[in-house]
Amino acid sequence: MKIVVAGAGEVGASIAEKLSREKEDVIVIDQNEERLLAIGDTMDVQTVLGSAARPQILVKAGIVGADLFVAVTGNDEVNILACRLAQILAPEARRAARIRDSEFLAELKETGVIDGLGISLVIDPTTLVVDNIMDFLDIPGAGDVVDVSNGRLKLIGVRLARTHHCVGQTLAKALPREDGYHILIAAIYRNHELLIPQGTTVMKAGDLMYLAATHEHLPQVSEFFGLDWRPVKTIFILGGGEVGLTLARRLEERDITIKLFEKDLKRSEYLSQVLTSAIVLKGDATDQNLLEEEGIGECDVFIAVGTDDEKNMIACLIAKRLGVPSTITRVNRYNYVPLVSAIGLESLVSARVAAVSAALKHIRKGLVISVATLKSEDAEIIELEVPEKSHLAGQTFASAKFPPGTIVAALLRGEEIIIPRGQTSIEAGDILAVVTRFESINHLAKLLA
């Protein structure tokens, strides 16, 4: 597959890296020569210097004959124009564009203009991040939450406490196997590396365990890991930007007390006008005295979604020290992700990770139904449909030879979601939710053929 990526920033570079590892033909466009040199030195991709909003640059990058065009530059208008030009130059190619300005995107949708812009997929990082935060609020204490099959199945990252009774045990011994138990550990994030577990894998303190569970069986997850999932009644939000505003609006639909801290006077006045029940406070949420004055002791969840990563982390650390049981931290720079966990802040959201996951979902083709990237970005969870003539149909999971580095987290059959065991059979038409390393994706697709 031939893919042209406009933008060599963190999102564009991540997309290019993953696709190049899968031996796809990738061409990256950017106006920053240093970025292109860095990508060219570390990845097996082609690079083109110039603006993706210029037809001759797109032609030079090989847009004619491309299967997919992804525009993720730092400029929304450039992304939109580039997609429109790509539509004219390569009508058969699919086109994805990142649009970060929520108000601009709303205008495009309300006026109907967006339908004529040649965009197959709009990547809206604000909505993606807010959706992720809402998942965390439904599962307080989780280190990561990934929706599968439109939320019917969740992959939940839970940190294994040092005092947990499973520490030192193998998965085969630790997990209950009786009927009615519907939890599978699909992946383990340990020392910044993702492990695809086996029955002999020993669980260690500090492991981030990814558990596959349906919504109705979340109480089993809570009981097994000793999580306190009490109702959320009061939320403090740092940051009144696009993410903070969108989040506050979503939370206003629930019976929750919301206090939103915004340092900029004009922005805080605007937020006060457009929000209905949320309390908008002009001030710095890293000010301990202000937090105490506003009743931080009654706060159930502190959410930092400002644009300054360091400030977000500091604010969450202060909130934890003041007794807030749960915090959610927005991190924009990927190299800060390991640091967040290291300093004791478990739940984090990233517009970059969300945007990459959305783009990869659009890029995948054939039998792949959807895709999401795990926290470490070393693996994906992919939904694959078993074809009618697949040799897997009729086999059990014990007899099927899935490639190394993969594990089937769930089987979706109609409205039923099955956590598979060794003797569970595979039928044509089944949808397999598979956690896999990038290097195993092509092998996996061949196995299903």
N, C-alpha and C positions, 0 to 999 in steps of 0.2 A: 504494500500500500504506500502511495506517495502522499506525504503530508507537508504542507507549508505552514509554518508557525510565524506569525508576526509578533515580535516582542521577545527580547532576550533577557527580560527581568527574571525574578525568582519563579514566577508561574510559568512563563514561556520556557525557561531553562529546565524546569522540572518535567514539563511535558516532553520536551525534546530528549531529555536523558532517558526517561522510561521507554519511549518509543524506540530510541536507538538501541537500547538493550534488548529489545525484541526484534531487532534486525529490520525495522521498517526504514523506508527511504524518507529522511527528514531534512527539510531545508528551513533555516531560521533567518528571518529578516530583522534587522535593527539598525538604527542610526548611530548607535554607540559602538565604535570600532573595538574598544577595549573589551566590552561584553562579548562580542563575537569572537575575538581572539581567545578569550577564556573558554568559551564553549567549544571552539574548534580544537583546542589543545586537550580537552578532557572527554569529548564525545565523538562518536563516529557519525557526524552530521555535516551537511554543507551549510555555508553561511553566505548571506548577501547583504552588503552594506547599503542602506538607503531607507526611504520611507515607504511603508506598505500602502500609503495613500496615493502613491504614484503608479500608474498603469505599467510603465516600462520596468519598474522594479519588480512588480508582481510577475511580469512575463519573464524577466531574468531569473527569478526564483523558481520558475517552472510551474506557474499556476495552471497553464494550459496542460491538461492531462492529469492534474492532481485529483486525488480522491477526496481530500479534506483540506479546508483552510481554517486555521484557528487564529483569531486576532485578539491578542492579550497585551497590547502595548499599554502604557500608562495613560493614554489619552482616549476617552470614550468616543469622541468624534472621529478620530483616526480609525478606530476599530470598526465603527459603523460604515464609514466611507470605504474602507478596505474590503469589507464584506460585499458591499454593493458592486464595487469594481470586480471582485472575484466572481460574482454572479454573472456579470456580463462577459467576462473573459473565459470562464469555465462553468457553464450552466449546470453541468452534471455533478460538480463537486458539492459536498455538504459544507456548510459554513457556520462557524461559531464565533461569537463576539462577546467579550467581557464589557459590561456596562456597570460602572461602580456608583454613578450618581443616581440614587433611588428616585429623586424627584424628576430628573430628566427621563428616566426609564418610564415612570408613571405617565408623563406627558406623552411619550411616544405611543404607549398603549392606549391611553384615553382618546387620543385623536385618530387612532387607527393607522398612523404613519408607519409603525414598525412592521406592518405586514408587507410593505413594499420595499423594505430595505435589504432584502436578500439574505436575511439571517435565519438559519435553520435552528440555532440554539442560542439563547441569551444566557450568558453566565452572569448571574447577579450575586456577587459575594455577600452583600448585606443580608439578603434574604436567607442565603445558605448558612451564614454564621448565626443568625437569629434562630433558625430552625434547630441548629445544633444546640444552642443554649436552652431552648425549650425542652429538648430531649434530656439534658442534664437536670433540669428542674423536675422532670418526672422521675428521675433516678438519681437523687442526691448522693454524693459520695463517689460516683463513678468517675474513673479517670478518662474514659473515652466511651462514646456511644455511636454506633453505626447502624443506620436503618437499612434493612434488607426487605425487598418485596413490599415497597411502599409502607414500611413500618410494621408489617405483620410479624416480622422477626427482627430481633435486635441482637447486635453483637456488643456486649457490655464489657468494658475494661475495668476490672476491680483489682486494687492493690492488695496483695496477700500480706497481712500483718505478721509481725515476727512471732506473736503469741498464738497464731492460728494453729489448730490441731493438725492441719494438712502439711505443715512445713516438714520437709524431710521424707515425705511419703511419695510413692509413685502415683501417677494418675489412676492407674488400674485399681489400686487399693483405696485411694482417697475418695473417689466419687461413688456415690450410691448407685446401684444398678437395678434396683427393684422397679417393678411396673409403676407407671405414673410419675417417674422422675424424668424430667424433661430438660436437663442441662447438659451441654457438651462444652468442654474447654477446647476451643478451636485454634487458639494461638497464645503464645506467651511472649511478652516484651520484657527482656532481661538484659541489663547492662547495655542499653541502647541497641540491642539486637533482637530481631523477631525470630522466635523458634516455632516451628510447626510441630506440636507435641505428639508423642506416641504414648502407649500405655506404660512404657518403662521410664518415661520422663519424670524426674524427681522435682517436686515443687519446692521453691526456695523463698525465703522471706524477702519481700520487696518486689517479687514478680508482679507484673501487671497481667492478670489473667483475662483473656478475652473469652467470655462465655456466650454461647448461642442459646437464646431462650425466647419463647413467645411471650406476649404481653401477659397472658393469663398465668404464666408460670414465673413471673418476676418475684412473687413472694418466696419461691424456693431459693432464688438467688440471694435475696435478702436474708433469709434464715441461715443458709449455708455459710455465708460470709459475715454474718453478724452486723449487717448494715442497718442504720437507723433512718428509715424512710418516713419520717413524720411530715405532715402537711406543711407546705410553705405558706406562711401568712404575711411576712414582711420581707421586702427585697430592697437593698440599696444598690444604686447603679452609679458608677463613675463614668462620665463621658456622655455628652449630649449630641454627639455627631450623628451620622446617618444610622449607625448600628444602634446607638443608645436610644434614639427616637423611635426607630422601628420596633425595638424590643419593648420599650415602654408602652407603645400602642398595643402590642400583642398582649402584654401583661394586664392592661386595663380591662381586657375582656374577662379576666378572672377576678375573684374576690380576694385581691391581694393589696396590701398597703405598699405603695411604691414611693421611694424617695430618690430623686435623680440629681446628682451633683454636677454642675457645669460652671467652669471658672469664668468663661467669657460672658460679659454682661448682656450684650445684644443677643447672643445665642440663647442664654437662659430666659430672657424676656420672650423670645420667639417660642421656645418650648412651653412656657407657661400658657401661651395663647392657643397652641395647637393640641396640647394634651388636656384631657378632661378631668381625670381623678388623680393622676400622679402629682406628687408634691415636688416642684422644681426649686432647688436651692442653689443660689450663686455662691460657689465656694470650692475649695480644694479638698477632695476626698482623702488626701493624704494627711490632712490636718486632724490629728488625734483629738484635740479639744472639740473641734466641730462635730466629729463623729459621735463623741460622747454626749454632746449637747443635743444631738438629734436622735438619741436613743439607740445607739449601736448595739446595746445589750439585748434589744428585742429583735434584732435582725436575724433572719433564718439563712439568707443567702446574700453574699456580697459579690457583685458582678462588676468587673473592671473592663470596659470596652473602649477606652480612650485610644488615641493613635500613637501614644508614647508607651512602648513596651515596658521600659524600666519603671515608669510611673504606675502602670497597671500592676506590675509585680509587687512593688513597694506597698501600694494601697491594699492589696490582698493580704500581704504579710501582716500589716497593721491590723486589718480586720480580724485575722485569725488570732493575733495576740490579744485582741480585745474580746475574744470569746465567740466570734461568729462561727457556727459549726461547719459551714460550707462556703467555698469561694469558687468563682469561675473567672479565669484570666484570659483575656484576648492577647494573643502573641502574633505579631506580623512577621517577624524575622525568624526563619526556620531554625537557625543555629541557636536560638534561645529555647527551643522546645525541650531539650534535655535538661537545661538549667532550671526550668520551671518545676519539674519533678524533683530535682536535686535539692531545692530549697523548701520543699514541702508543700508546693501548690499543685494539687493533682489535676483538677479539671481545667482544661484549657481549650480554647477555640482558635482557629486560624483561618483567615480569609484565603490565604494561599493554599492550604490543604484542601479547603472546600472547593476552590476554583479548579484546582488540578483534578479532583475527583469528578467534578461536573464535566470537564473537558474529556477526560478518559472515557466516561460513560458514552459520550457522543461519538468518540473515535472508534470504540469497539464495534465490530460488525459480525454478521453471520448469526451464530447461535447464541451470542451473548445478549442477555436481556438488560442487565444493569451492572454497574460496577461502583465500588467505593474503595477509597484508599484508607488503610489503617494508619494509626497515629505515627508509626515509625516510617511510613512511606516505603517500607521494604516489601510490602505485600499488598494484595488486593483481595476483596471478597467479591466474587463474580457469580452472577446467576446465569446458568447455562441450561438450555432445554435439550432433553435427550431426544434425538430424531427417531422417526419411526423405524428406520432400518439400522440404527446403531447397534453394534455388537454388544453394547452394555445392557441393552434391554433384555430382561429376563435373568440377569446375573444378580447375585447378592453382593453386598459391599465387601464381604470377606473374600469373594472370588475375583472381584474387579481389581485390576491392577492400575491404580491411580499413580501418576508420576510422583517421585520424591518431592517433598516440599509443598504438598497439597493435602488438605483435609476437607471432607464434605461436612459442613456445619449443620445443614438441614436439607430435607427433601420436601418440596412443595408439590402436592398432588391435588389439583382442584383447590378447594377451600381448606384442605387439611395440610398442616405443617408437621412433619415427622422429624424428630431428632434420631438419626439413623444409628442402628446397631449392626453388628457383623452379619446377622441373618436377614436384615431388611433387604427386600428385593427392589430392583430398579425396573421401572416400566417406561415404555415409550411415552413421551409427553410429559414426563416428570421434569420438574425444574430443580436443579441442584445448586444450592448455595455453597460455593467452594472458596475456601481461603487458600490462596496460592502465592508463591513467590513469582516475581516477574519472569524469571528464566524458565518457569514451568508452564506459562500460559499457552504457548504455541503447542507444546506437547499435549496439554489438556484438550485443546480444540481438536487435535487429530484423534485423540482417544474417543471423543464423542461421535466422530464422523462415521 
